[in-house]
Amino acid sequence: MLLCDIGNTSYHFYDGDSDYKQSVDSFDPAEISDEVYYISVNPSLVTRLVSLSNWKDLSTYISREDYYETMGIDRIVACEAIEEGVIIDAGSAVTVDVVKAGQFQGGFIYPGLHAMQKAYSDISSRLAFSFDFELDLDKMPKNSPDAVSYGYLRTLYSEVLRHDGPFFLTGGDAELFGHVFPMADIDRHLIFRGMQKIITRVAQC
């Protein structure tokens, strides 16, 4: 059995031990004969996968009423992975979701690292600095590079810490944000853990 998290550009597979990616543009899902449980934020691919009986859409087993209508399936499945805590998913956007006693409490979406760097440079070339993830966020900046980093990171840091942990970091930039949130458990397979939990729940019904 394989698990697959499908995005706009890649199929992200996990076999229980390791993970790997295939390009949406070049990979043919019909090449796989194993049973695949998947989630997808790519509607056109879902339409294609319906005809493949070994590809199972896990989103059909989730109670959508526990979340809000437009919430991404990847965020939902990450929330399904935990019973208590705050999930920080540092990808193209940074999403923060709060779960208490197994119930989704709400969350917010923050610009991702590259989007925010571009936003600063679009304002002025004088603000085109890389973010310093090791900046001391307890000290007010006295130079432009630190001011840019502080403006981005301190806002996120302060909002996240308004909520009780434990804290979980996932996504492509999780290691970088780990410097800002050293108390967080970095779990690159959090979504897959959520998928496994859903599969186990369905099997018990």
VENZITA-V687798 format. One line per field, one symbol per residue. phi: phi as a letter, one per 40 degrees, with the letter a starting at -180 (. if undefined). A space follows every 50 residues. Layout:
phi->???
//
This chain:
phi->.bbabcbcbacbcabhbbbabbcccbcbcccccccbbbbabbdcccdccd cbcccbccccbbccccbcdccccccccccccbcahbbbbcbdbbbbbbbb fgbcchaabbdcdccccccccccaccbcbccccbccccbccbacdccccc dcccccdcccccbcccbbbagcbdccccccbcccccbcbdcccccccccc ccccc
//
